[in-house]
């Protein structure tokens, strides 16, 4: 049985980057978040994707600043 980690490596990198942002309490811009999640960021103050939550917390120039947090079930 062979595994194709290459196809999922971007998923692991994304999770690793989200974990780093969360652990370091970084605020990500909308552009950074869009690049990381590969989605259009909704025009709301809070949204979730998988087990991650993103909350608008400040303005950074012309962009929104987003706090990354984990959803615990």
C-alpha positions in Angstrom: 0.0 0.0 0.0 1.4 3.4 -0.9 0.5 6.7 0.5 0.5 10.0 -1.4 1.5 12.5 1.2 2.4 15.1 -1.5 -1.3 15.6 -2.3 -2.0 16.3 1.4 1.1 18.2 2.3 -0.5 21.5 1.7 -3.3 20.5 4.1 -0.7 19.6 6.8 1.2 22.9 6.1 -2.1 24.8 6.5 -2.9 23.1 9.8 0.7 23.8 11.0 0.5 27.4 10.1 -2.9 27.8 11.7 -1.5 26.1 14.9 1.4 28.5 14.8 -0.8 31.6 14.4 -3.0 30.4 17.2 -0.2 29.5 19.6 1.6 32.8 19.0 -1.6 34.8 19.1 -0.9 36.3 15.7 -3.4 38.5 14.0 -3.7 37.6 10.3 -4.8 40.0 7.6 -7.6 39.1 5.2 -5.1 38.6 2.4 -3.0 36.2 4.5 -6.1 34.3 5.6 -7.4 34.0 2.0 -4.0 32.7 0.8 -3.8 30.2 3.7 -7.4 28.9 3.5 -7.8 29.2 -0.3 -11.3 30.6 0.1 -13.1 33.9 -0.2 -13.3 35.4 3.3 -16.9 36.1 4.1 -17.9 39.7 5.0 -18.7 38.9 8.6 -17.1 39.5 12.0 -16.7 35.8 12.8 -16.7 32.6 10.8 -15.4 29.0 11.3 -13.8 26.5 9.0 -13.4 23.0 10.3 -12.2 23.2 13.9 -10.9 26.7 13.5 -12.6 30.0 14.2 -11.6 33.4 12.8 -12.7 36.6 14.5 -12.3 40.1 13.2 -10.5 42.1 15.9 -8.9 45.1 14.3 -8.1 47.0 11.1 -4.6 46.6 9.7 -4.3 49.3 7.1 -7.1 48.8 4.6 -7.6 45.1 5.7 -9.3 43.3 8.5 -7.2 41.7 11.2 -8.3 38.2 12.2 -7.7 36.3 15.4 -7.3 32.5 15.0 -8.8 30.3 17.7 -9.6 26.6 18.0 -13.1 25.2 18.5 -13.2 22.6 21.1 -16.1 20.2 21.1 
